[in-house]
Every structure is written in C-alpha cells, then in structure tokens.
Amino acid sequence: MEQFQVFREKAQTKLKIADHMLTMTYPLVKDTKLLLVIMENLFLSLTYAMSSILYYERLFKRIPLFSDNFESKFSIFKEKCINKYDIPQEYVRLLQNVKSTMMEHKKSPIEFERKGAFVICSDSYKLRTISTSQIKDYIAKTKEFIQISSNITHKNEEIFR
C-alpha cells in the first residue's frame, strides 16, 4: 500500500472517530472537554487528507520534497495543489481555523465551559468558543474535503495494484 493510500485511510478513520464522539459519546457524557478531543481528531483527519494528496503528487514527481511537518505540507498544498485540482478556498480556511484553535488551546492559560460550549481564553483575554453546532459544520466540511481528496487520489490507483 502506497503512502497516499495509508493517509487516505487514516483520514477516514479519524473522521469516523470524531463523528462517533460527537453523535454518540458527547450526548451521554456531556463533558465539553470532549469537544477538544473531537477537534483534535478533525485536525488529524484534515491533515491526513491533505497529506494523501501531497504524497500522491510526490509519487508522480509533480511536487518537490517536503518536510514532514504541518507548515511545510500546508504551504506546498496551497501553492501547488489548490489551483491544480480546483479545491475551494473554504477548505484552506477550515484547515487554518482548526489548526489555530488547536494552537490557541495549547497556549491558553484559562479554559472553561459556558452554556454548553468550551471556551478558550488567550493571554490577551481573547475568547474562542467551540460548540457542538460549530463542530457539526466542521465535520460536514471535513467529509467533503476527504471526498475531494479521495477523488483526486483514486484517479490512477489501478497502477499500484
């Protein structure tokens, strides 16, 4: 199995985990900290889908070598793949939003629950909330992005069988 296929499978697995946690686990537990775990799984799913496209392109030598970190992959993805495959900019913004939410969580000195949402407070008291409705929207968009990624990477897959 090629690397792009492995990443495609990982993206789908992480999305299923996030979706299950939101629809099954969260209603039972009602702990807003689960929303962070769901966001982490969404971030991994999006990153794996992006990596799948990049490794597919790399296999055919259409893009240069890249480092195995998010920033390097994301810049090459924006530069080389978005226009080539007509990927809507909303998915770039989705990746940036989810990534920035995760980074703010890591740097946050204070986090708390308010009205069923998880609130992240920065050093400058800037608030970012994570709600179930927002995550449902993210999951729907992530499903679309994974479908786009799968369509791109399935094109020449019979070569690798």
N, C-alpha and C positions, 0 to 999 in steps of 0.2 A: 504494500500500500504506500502510495506516494505521500509526501508531507502535506500537500494541499488537501488530500482526502482525509488525512488524520485531523487536520484543523477544522475541516468542514463538519466532521462527526462530533468533534469536541464542542463546536459552536451550537449544534443542535442539542447536545446533551445538557449543556449549561442553561440553554433557554428552557428546556423542559423542567429542569430543577427550579429555575426562577418562577416559572408559571405554576408549578405544583405548590411551591411555597406560598405564593400569593393566593391561590384559589383554595387550597386545602389546609395548609398548616396555619397560616396567619388568622383565618377566621376562628380556628379552635383556640389558639394561644393568645391572640390579641396583644402581643408584645411588639411595640413599634421598632424595637431593635432588630427584629426580623426584616424590616424594610431595608436596612443597610445590607444585610446578607443577600437579599434579593437583588439589590443594586450591584453588589459585587459580582454576582452570577451573570447579570445582564452585561456588565462591563466585560467580563471574560468572554461571554458569547459574542459580543460585537467585535472584540479584539481577535478572537479566533476566526470569525468570518472574514475580517479584513486580511488576516494572515493567510487564509486559504487562497484568496485572490492573489496576494503577493507571491506566495510560493508557486502558484500556478503560472504566473507571469515569469517568475525566475526560472522555472523548469524549461520554458521555451526561450530563455535568454532575452527577454524583452525589456527587462529592467536590470539595473546594476545590483551588485551585492549590497546587502543592508545589515545593519546591526540588529541583534535580537532584543530590541527594546522598543517601547511604545512610540517614543518620539521619532525614531528613525523610520519605523514602519509607517507611521501616520503621515510623515512628510512625503515619503515616496508614494504612498497611496493617493494623497491629494494631488501630487504633481503628475503622476503617470497613469493612474487608473480611473479617476473620476471622469475625466473628459472622454477617455477612450471607450468606456463602457456606458456612458451617459447615466452615471449614478447621480441621482438628485442630491443637491446640497443639504437637504434636510437630514440625511444620514451622517454627513460630516458634522453637522451641528449636534446631532444626537450623540455621536461619539465624544465630542468635546464636552457636552453637558454632563454626561455620565462620568467621564474622566475627572472633570473639575469638581463634581460632587464628591467623588471618592477622595480626591486630594484635600478638599476642604475638611472632610471628616477626619483624615489623618492628622491635620494641623490644628483641629478645633480644640480649644481648651474647655468648652462647655457644650453639652448636648442634652436635650431634654424632649419630653413628649408634651404636645399641646393639641388638644382637640383631635385626637386620633392620628396625628402626623408626627413625624420625627423631625426635630428642629436642630440644625447645626449652626452654632454661633461662632463667628471668627473673632480674632483678637480685636478687630475694629468694630465689633458688635454688629456686623452684617449677618443677617439671618438667611438661611436657606432651608426650606422645608421639603420633606419627602412625604408624599401622601400616596394612598393606595390608588387613587384615580390617576395620578401622575405616572405611577409605575405601570398601571394597565396600559396607558398610552405608550410608554416606553417599550413594553413587551410587544404590543402590536407592531410598532415600527421596527423592532428588532427582528420579528418574524419576517417582515417584508425584506429587510436587509439580508437576512440569511437566505431567503428565496432568490434574491438577486445574485448573491454570491454563489449559490448552488447552480443557478442557470449559467453563470459565467464558467464555472469550473467543470461542468458536465459536458461542455462542447466537444472536447477531444478525448474524453475519458476512455473510449474504446482502445486507444493506443496503449494504455497501461494494463490491459487485461491479459 
